């Protein structure tokens, strides 16, 4: 009976080793193919997110007609069309690869959206967070309104955020402090209100500007000081926020804020004095009118009495019986003469 192949190979160690080596190589190749397929699926999914991100961005903003920015210049945002956004925006042959203001990295992911002074009108969409590889977002000097979406905190790779010179309102979201790579924040010249989240000071910021807003409260210590005691950011980063106070705002700025508060109080005092004076004058006029009316009534009553008195003097006096008083006197005189 012939021996089996396994038995024969077991007697030849070199052949068995070669067989095991080739088996291991085939297994490794198979594993690499599976991993590459999984990575390709993830990449395709991420690229699909970039496409959805840009489509949501285009739908959120519009450019007023005629097509021009806030300075009257022609805008390039018109290149953002639904046709241009079909497919992966970062592939070499994609029509969206030529979108103005969009830059992709070597991994074919959107890493920058820069559209300053392009006349954009609308609110920042929450779908912007789908561009998870975004490192730069510059939408300064446009007509952006609404609040800052909390979904901005999902942009873990964001390094630069510039939204200055818009009409953004609401508060600065705390979620922004979870963008751990953020180094530059410019939110100046907007209508932001409320306090500055102190957690922002834990970010590796080299530039921070929230001037010309309506922020209030104390400037966080994490943004106002360094370990050496010098200001981390200067007065220009916090200037022109009426309710904001604390270091590094200078005494002059604090005095200006106090002077504004004192002036407001003085205005209230002057308003109260004006109201009291007006009410006092009105009361005096009413009292004067009442006194004049009473005097006129007295005059009318006195004139009536005088006329009655003059009428009594001009008419003959009569006795209660209706006989004139002078006639009675004549009768009595005659009686006296007859008795004598």
HELIX and SHEET records of a PDB file:
HELIX    1   1 UNK A    5  UNK A   10  1                                   6    
HELIX    2   2 UNK A   13  UNK A   60  1                                  48    
HELIX    3   3 UNK A   77  UNK A   79  5                                   3    
HELIX    4   4 UNK A   95  UNK A   98  5                                   4    
HELIX    5   5 UNK A  126  UNK A  130  5                                   5    
HELIX    6   6 UNK A  150  UNK A  154  5                                   5    
HELIX    7   7 UNK A  174  UNK A  178  5                                   5    
HELIX    8   8 UNK A  198  UNK A  202  5                                   5    
HELIX    9   9 UNK A  221  UNK A  224  1                                   4    
HELIX   10  10 UNK A  235  UNK A  237  5                                   3    
HELIX   11  11 UNK A  251  UNK A  314  1                                  64    
HELIX   12  12 UNK A  325  UNK A  339  1                                  15    
SHEET    1   A 3 UNK A  61  UNK A  63  0                                        
SHEET    2   A 3 UNK A 120  UNK A 123 -1                                        
SHEET    3   A 3 UNK A 143  UNK A 145  1                                        
SHEET    1   B 6 UNK A 102  UNK A 104  0                                        
SHEET    2   B 6 UNK A 110  UNK A 114 -1                                        
SHEET    3   B 6 UNK A 136  UNK A 138  1                                        
SHEET    4   B 6 UNK A 160  UNK A 162  1                                        
SHEET    5   B 6 UNK A 184  UNK A 186  1                                        
SHEET    6   B 6 UNK A 207  UNK A 209  1                                        
SHEET    1   C 4 UNK A 169  UNK A 170  0                                        
SHEET    2   C 4 UNK A 191  UNK A 194  1                                        
SHEET    3   C 4 UNK A 214  UNK A 218  1                                        
SHEET    4   C 4 UNK A 243  UNK A 245  1                                        
END                                                                             
